[in-house]
Amino acid sequence: MANWIPQELYNQILENVPIPCVDIAIVAGGAVLLVKREDPPAKGEWWVPGGRVLKGEMMRDTAVRKARDEVGIACNVGPIIHTAETIFPDGPNGIPVHSINSCFFMYPVDKAFKPELDDHHTDSKWVSQIPDGLHPYVERCLMGAGLARRGA
């Protein structure tokens, strides 16, 4: 189990330092899994699963952990398909968040799987094309996973 940073210290980090994050584009049957975020930043938005890299954790290991912990799917890790920064004014405790994100292409180990969401997501859906209204970062992750925009 990870040693979590005390909230007061984490707030100071959020106020002063970009956060390294790994996101994952889980691909199965020509579609990518999106989750609806329950927490800021981007609360209520459809997103690819992911989150912070822990001290001493390799990014590929973060990707495996996020697939398991956030959506309950054991996955194989492919290449990084998109890297970008995101800046949100609506972070935890009202603190804006600046993150540096790398999105990995991933695919389930077993063909028989069912997403099991953690408490930080309210819904999930598989998309085989890029729906309208997504954050540009998520769109680029989906493009990197091989999806096209609707009507393209």
WOLIN-V960783 format. One record per residue. RES is the residue in one letter. SS is DSSP state (H for helix, E for strand, C for the rest). PHI is phi in degrees with one decimal (999 if undefined). PSI is psi in whole degrees, -180 to 180 (999 if undefined). Layout:
res=RES ss=SS phi=PHI psi=PSI
res=RES ss=SS phi=PHI psi=PSI
This chain:
res=M ss=C phi=999 psi=141
res=A ss=C phi=-73.3 psi=150
res=N ss=C phi=-87.1 psi=111
res=W ss=C phi=-79.7 psi=146
res=I ss=C phi=-76.6 psi=135
res=P ss=C phi=-55.7 psi=143
res=Q ss=H phi=-55.3 psi=-42
res=E ss=H phi=-61.3 psi=-43
res=L ss=H phi=-67.7 psi=-42
res=Y ss=H phi=-62.2 psi=-39
res=N ss=H phi=-59.3 psi=-42
res=Q ss=H phi=-64.0 psi=-41
res=I ss=H phi=-62.8 psi=-48
res=L ss=H phi=-58.1 psi=-36
res=E ss=H phi=-71.9 psi=-20
res=N ss=H phi=-126.9 psi=-15
res=V ss=C phi=-136.9 psi=138
res=P ss=C phi=-64.2 psi=148
res=I ss=E phi=-103.4 psi=125
res=P ss=E phi=-76.0 psi=129
res=C ss=E phi=-132.1 psi=154
res=V ss=E phi=-120.8 psi=132
res=D ss=E phi=-115.1 psi=162
res=I ss=E phi=-135.0 psi=131
res=A ss=E phi=-103.9 psi=96
res=I ss=E phi=-81.3 psi=120
res=V ss=E phi=-110.8 psi=127
res=A ss=E phi=-150.5 psi=132
res=G ss=C phi=59.0 psi=33
res=G ss=C phi=77.4 psi=10
res=A ss=E phi=-126.7 psi=161
res=V ss=E phi=-119.1 psi=141
res=L ss=E phi=-83.2 psi=127
res=L ss=E phi=-113.9 psi=151
res=V ss=E phi=-125.1 psi=150
res=K ss=E phi=-94.2 psi=123
res=R ss=E phi=-74.6 psi=137
res=E ss=C phi=-96.2 psi=-22
res=D ss=C phi=-118.6 psi=154
res=P ss=C phi=-70.1 psi=152
res=P ss=C phi=-78.0 psi=167
res=A ss=C phi=60.2 psi=34
res=K ss=C phi=-58.1 psi=134
res=G ss=C phi=84.1 psi=-3
res=E ss=C phi=-95.0 psi=151
res=W ss=E phi=-77.1 psi=133
res=W ss=E phi=-146.0 psi=164
res=V ss=C phi=-82.1 psi=145
res=P ss=C phi=-59.7 psi=156
res=G ss=E phi=159.2 psi=-177
res=G ss=E phi=168.7 psi=-164
res=R ss=E phi=-65.5 psi=146
res=V ss=C phi=-85.5 psi=132
res=L ss=C phi=-86.8 psi=150
res=K ss=C phi=-53.8 psi=129
res=G ss=C phi=83.3 psi=-1
res=E ss=C phi=-99.2 psi=129
res=M ss=C phi=-72.3 psi=149
res=M ss=H phi=-58.6 psi=-40
res=R ss=H phi=-61.4 psi=-37
res=D ss=H phi=-68.9 psi=-35
res=T ss=H phi=-60.5 psi=-44
res=A ss=H phi=-59.7 psi=-45
res=V ss=H phi=-63.5 psi=-44
res=R ss=H phi=-62.4 psi=-43
res=K ss=H phi=-66.3 psi=-40
res=A ss=H phi=-62.1 psi=-44
res=R ss=H phi=-69.0 psi=-50
res=D ss=H phi=-75.8 psi=-38
res=E ss=H phi=-87.8 psi=-35
res=V ss=H phi=-129.1 psi=3
res=G ss=C phi=65.8 psi=32
res=I ss=C phi=-120.4 psi=123
res=A ss=C phi=-74.8 psi=126
res=C ss=E phi=-130.8 psi=153
res=N ss=E phi=-89.7 psi=147
res=V ss=E phi=-102.1 psi=128
res=G ss=E phi=-101.2 psi=-154
res=P ss=E phi=-79.1 psi=165
res=I ss=E phi=-71.3 psi=129
res=I ss=E phi=-110.1 psi=-11
res=H ss=E phi=-163.7 psi=140
res=T ss=E phi=-133.9 psi=135
res=A ss=E phi=-162.7 psi=174
res=E ss=E phi=-107.7 psi=148
res=T ss=E phi=-128.5 psi=144
res=I ss=E phi=-130.6 psi=123
res=F ss=E phi=-121.2 psi=134
res=P ss=C phi=-78.8 psi=-11
res=D ss=C phi=-112.2 psi=51
res=G ss=C phi=-78.6 psi=-177
res=P ss=H phi=-59.2 psi=142
res=N ss=H phi=56.3 psi=27
res=G ss=H phi=74.7 psi=11
res=I ss=C phi=-94.7 psi=124
res=P ss=C phi=-57.5 psi=146
res=V ss=E phi=-116.6 psi=131
res=H ss=E phi=-117.1 psi=117
res=S ss=E phi=-123.6 psi=151
res=I ss=E phi=-110.3 psi=117
res=N ss=E phi=-117.0 psi=136
res=S ss=E phi=-121.8 psi=129
res=C ss=E phi=-105.6 psi=125
res=F ss=E phi=-96.4 psi=143
res=F ss=E phi=-78.9 psi=128
res=M ss=E phi=-136.8 psi=157
res=Y ss=E phi=-143.6 psi=145
res=P ss=E phi=-61.2 psi=143
res=V ss=C phi=-68.4 psi=-46
res=D ss=C phi=-105.2 psi=145
res=K ss=C phi=-72.9 psi=-30
res=A ss=C phi=-93.6 psi=97
res=F ss=C phi=-143.6 psi=159
res=K ss=C phi=-140.9 psi=126
res=P ss=C phi=-58.7 psi=135
res=E ss=C phi=-123.4 psi=106
res=L ss=C phi=-75.9 psi=147
res=D ss=C phi=-80.9 psi=-175
res=D ss=C phi=-74.7 psi=-5
res=H ss=C phi=-98.2 psi=6
res=H ss=E phi=-137.3 psi=142
res=T ss=E phi=-102.8 psi=-17
res=D ss=E phi=-162.6 psi=165
res=S ss=E phi=-142.8 psi=158
res=K ss=E phi=-156.5 psi=152
res=W ss=E phi=-98.2 psi=133
res=V ss=E phi=-121.9 psi=135
res=S ss=C phi=-104.8 psi=-4
res=Q ss=C phi=-145.8 psi=164
res=I ss=E phi=-80.1 psi=113
res=P ss=C phi=-73.0 psi=158
res=D ss=C phi=-68.8 psi=153
res=G ss=C phi=88.2 psi=6
res=L ss=C phi=-81.5 psi=156
res=H ss=C phi=-61.0 psi=142
res=P ss=H phi=-55.5 psi=-35
res=Y ss=H phi=-61.8 psi=-45
res=V ss=H phi=-64.8 psi=-42
res=E ss=H phi=-55.6 psi=-45
res=R ss=H phi=-68.3 psi=-34
res=C ss=H phi=-62.5 psi=-44
res=L ss=H phi=-66.0 psi=-39
res=M ss=H phi=-62.7 psi=-42
res=G ss=H phi=-63.2 psi=-27
res=A ss=C phi=-84.0 psi=-1
res=G ss=C phi=100.7 psi=5
res=L ss=C phi=-85.6 psi=154
res=A ss=C phi=-110.2 psi=162
res=R ss=E phi=-69.9 psi=154
res=R ss=C phi=-57.1 psi=136
res=G ss=C phi=76.9 psi=2
res=A ss=C phi=-86.9 psi=999
